[in-house]
Amino acid sequence: MRVETDYLVIGSGVAGLFFALKAAAYGEVLLLTKDQIQESNTTYAQGGIAGVFSSQDSFEAHIQDTLTAGDGLCREAVVRSVIQEAPAAIRELMAYGVEFDRDETGQLLLAREGGHSHPRVLHSRDATGAAISKALIAAVQAHPRIQVWEGVFALDLITQHHLGIYVNRGYPGITCYGVYALEIATGKIWTILSRVTVLAAGGAGQVYPVTTNPPTATGDGVAMALRAKARIANMEFYQFHPTALYEPDKRPAFLLTEALRGAGATLVDPLRHKPFMHKYDPRGDLAPRDIVARAIDTESKIAGLPYVFLDARPVKNLPENFPTIYQYCLKKGVDPTQDLLPVAPAAHYMVGGIDTDPQGRTSIQRLYAIGEVSYTGLHGANRLASNSLLEALVFARRAAQDTRDKLASYTGQKEVPDWDPPRQPPSRRTRTHQP
Ligand SMILES: Cc1cc2nc3c(=O)[nH]c(=O)nc-3n(C[C@H](O)[C@H](O)[C@H](O)COP(=O)(O)OP(=O)(O)OC[C@H]3O[C@@H](n4cnc5c(N)ncnc54)[C@H](O)[C@@H]3O)c2cc1C
């Protein structure tokens, strides 16, 4: 079972969908996704996407906020270029039909989130990711040059290794020829050969016991790239979102977006109900996420309880502006307009990933990595809120553009054998116990 394509895209979040739409201008695209097309972290994004759209704001302010949140480990040139490209990339997203909230005069409504010195987050109520997914999926499904295979699980990147050559990290010119992928419904394994392969497989929140990420976020992209000997960077940085609703054993944990704090909600300690964030940072409740998550951890340990409270009662028009959160909390028996909400940090965003250059190219030829699966240097040690949807858009655009003139020179690799898992002795973990 084999198939050939110009572009093979793995993942149907914002990065994969946006790349597919851009690349389809240059060739045929096959997009694989292991679940249904809408299942991705993207669909669950609440707060929004950051970009400079106000005359009160400036690129320099957004750049400095990003560098500060990244704690000295961002690649500054990447930060500068991504933030300057943001308005154009976001306008392209709007051209696919994504609608962001506007006031009665038609001006974009901009929210403020932690670490941002100005309001600059475009949003669709508190379900921005769902609005983005819906519009991009419709555009992808209507495109004559894009095929989508749902329920197909990419297993392994194909490189010279599969041609019988010993490939280690020092091997010069490792090249990706496509992937082996499992069709879940039939158990068949496809050999998919591609001129360009794009990993847009998202993060790995499910590695942690408490996470806001849906079940699809299992780190497959980084694992495949690591096995293929790609360069991986900064996997020690995993961002914990400070405020997931505290519900023991709930997977995924339900997120209470930072935009609530931007709209006036305050963290209070669980015993005396007093605000505490100013003890930890002069930016108070809108300090960057790492600082707020650590402060919550400290306060809950002082109180001997596994949570603190978020007081969202001061938020104006909460039921209208945050309908998803409002309805969810009511279902759980707490009314955010009347009650304090128990919250605790949850694993949220994979800051490290497959190391790429500013065009999304990995250390493996013909292999790109975009979106949460990648490490581009935009986030450094810690992502500024709402910069990740932005990063996915900008790098999807750049990667597609980068392939345009090279595509024709990337010839298929007919000698690739069909899937035949190496017959190695079982690993120590699966070996039968010998007394
Ligand atoms: C609850 C929540 C709220 C968030 N809110 C915001 C926000 O307000 N603003 C912001 O900027 N960011 C937010 N984020 C982060 C943001 O949503 C993600 O970083 C971003 O959507 C990642 O997009 P992506 O396309 O890289 O990956 P994803 O959207 O996660 O898509 C990955 C895709 O790859 C597929 N896949 C994975 N492995 C395989 C495989 N082996 N074979 C085939 N397919 C595979 C998955 O099924 C999925 O379709 C939030 C995240 C969560 C979880």
The ligand as an SDF file (V2000), in Angstrom:
LIG
                    3D

 53 58  0  0  0  0  0  0  0  0999 V2000
   -6.9900   24.3940   26.3450 C   0  0  0  0  0  0  0  0  0  0  0  0
   -5.9640   25.1470   25.5280 C   0  0  0  0  0  0  0  0  0  0  0  0
   -6.0670   26.5220   25.3760 C   0  0  0  0  0  0  0  0  0  0  0  0
   -5.1220   27.2270   24.6150 C   0  0  0  0  0  0  0  0  0  0  0  0
   -5.2910   28.5750   24.4130 N   0  0  0  0  0  0  0  0  0  0  0  0
   -4.4280   29.2270   23.5950 C   0  0  0  0  0  0  0  0  0  0  0  0
   -4.6220   30.5910   23.2680 C   0  0  0  0  0  0  0  0  0  0  0  0
   -5.5740   31.2180   23.7040 O   0  0  0  0  0  0  0  0  0  0  0  0
   -3.7240   31.1940   22.4470 N   0  0  0  0  0  0  0  0  0  0  0  0
   -2.6380   30.5390   21.9180 C   0  0  0  0  0  0  0  0  0  0  0  0
   -1.8530   31.1420   21.1740 O   0  0  0  0  0  0  0  0  0  0  0  0
   -2.4410   29.2370   22.2070 N   0  0  0  0  0  0  0  0  0  0  0  0
   -3.3130   28.5700   23.0030 C   0  0  0  0  0  0  0  0  0  0  0  0
   -3.1050   27.2500   23.2670 N   0  0  0  0  0  0  0  0  0  0  0  0
   -1.9850   26.5610   22.6200 C   0  0  0  0  0  0  0  0  0  0  0  0
   -2.3430   26.3510   21.1500 C   0  0  0  0  0  0  0  0  0  0  0  0
   -3.6770   25.9530   21.0380 O   0  0  0  0  0  0  0  0  0  0  0  0
   -1.4470   25.3120   20.5130 C   0  0  0  0  0  0  0  0  0  0  0  0
   -0.1020   25.5570   20.8000 O   0  0  0  0  0  0  0  0  0  0  0  0
   -1.6350   25.3120   19.0010 C   0  0  0  0  0  0  0  0  0  0  0  0
   -2.9890   25.2170   18.6810 O   0  0  0  0  0  0  0  0  0  0  0  0
   -0.8530   24.1660   18.4050 C   0  0  0  0  0  0  0  0  0  0  0  0
   -1.2100   24.0350   17.0540 O   0  0  0  0  0  0  0  0  0  0  0  0
   -0.5350   22.8990   16.2070 P   0  0  0  0  0  0  0  0  0  0  0  0
   -1.1700   22.9440   14.8590 O   0  0  0  0  0  0  0  0  0  0  0  0
    0.9320   23.0130   16.2910 O   0  0  0  0  0  0  0  0  0  0  0  0
   -0.8960   21.5360   16.9710 O   0  0  0  0  0  0  0  0  0  0  0  0
   -2.3210   20.9200   17.3330 P   0  0  0  0  0  0  0  0  0  0  0  0
   -3.3960   21.9080   17.2080 O   0  0  0  0  0  0  0  0  0  0  0  0
   -2.1960   20.2210   18.6320 O   0  0  0  0  0  0  0  0  0  0  0  0
   -2.5110   19.8190   16.1950 O   0  0  0  0  0  0  0  0  0  0  0  0
   -1.7220   18.6430   16.1710 C   0  0  0  0  0  0  0  0  0  0  0  0
   -2.3590   17.6690   15.2080 C   0  0  0  0  0  0  0  0  0  0  0  0
   -1.4830   16.5890   14.9510 O   0  0  0  0  0  0  0  0  0  0  0  0
   -2.2230   15.3720   14.9850 C   0  0  0  0  0  0  0  0  0  0  0  0
   -1.2780   14.2890   15.2750 N   0  0  0  0  0  0  0  0  0  0  0  0
   -0.4600   14.1720   16.3540 C   0  0  0  0  0  0  0  0  0  0  0  0
    0.2900   13.0490   16.2440 N   0  0  0  0  0  0  0  0  0  0  0  0
   -0.0520   12.4600   15.0600 C   0  0  0  0  0  0  0  0  0  0  0  0
    0.3430   11.2650   14.4000 C   0  0  0  0  0  0  0  0  0  0  0  0
    1.2550   10.4290   14.9370 N   0  0  0  0  0  0  0  0  0  0  0  0
   -0.2140   10.9580   13.1930 N   0  0  0  0  0  0  0  0  0  0  0  0
   -1.1590   11.7790   12.6520 C   0  0  0  0  0  0  0  0  0  0  0  0
   -1.6060   12.9060   13.2600 N   0  0  0  0  0  0  0  0  0  0  0  0
   -1.0580   13.2420   14.4420 C   0  0  0  0  0  0  0  0  0  0  0  0
   -3.2450   15.6270   16.0840 C   0  0  0  0  0  0  0  0  0  0  0  0
   -4.2950   14.7080   16.0190 O   0  0  0  0  0  0  0  0  0  0  0  0
   -3.6520   17.0610   15.7210 C   0  0  0  0  0  0  0  0  0  0  0  0
   -4.5740   17.0530   14.6500 O   0  0  0  0  0  0  0  0  0  0  0  0
   -4.0400   26.5250   24.0270 C   0  0  0  0  0  0  0  0  0  0  0  0
   -3.9270   25.1470   24.1790 C   0  0  0  0  0  0  0  0  0  0  0  0
   -4.8890   24.4420   24.9230 C   0  0  0  0  0  0  0  0  0  0  0  0
   -4.7520   22.9680   25.0530 C   0  0  0  0  0  0  0  0  0  0  0  0
  1  2  1  0
  2  3  1  0
  2 52  2  0
  3  4  2  0
  4  5  1  0
  4 50  1  0
  5  6  2  0
  6  7  1  0
  6 13  1  0
  7  8  2  0
  7  9  1  0
  9 10  1  0
 10 11  2  0
 10 12  1  0
 12 13  2  0
 13 14  1  0
 14 15  1  0
 14 50  1  0
 15 16  1  0
 16 17  1  0
 16 18  1  0
 18 19  1  0
 18 20  1  0
 20 21  1  0
 20 22  1  0
 22 23  1  0
 23 24  1  0
 24 25  2  0
 24 26  1  0
 24 27  1  0
 27 28  1  0
 28 29  2  0
 28 30  1  0
 28 31  1  0
 31 32  1  0
 32 33  1  0
 33 34  1  0
 33 48  1  0
 34 35  1  0
 35 36  1  0
 35 46  1  0
 36 37  1  0
 36 45  1  0
 37 38  2  0
 38 39  1  0
 39 40  1  0
 39 45  2  0
 40 41  1  0
 40 42  2  0
 42 43  1  0
 43 44  2  0
 44 45  1  0
 46 47  1  0
 46 48  1  0
 48 49  1  0
 50 51  2  0
 51 52  1  0
 52 53  1  0
M  END
$$$$
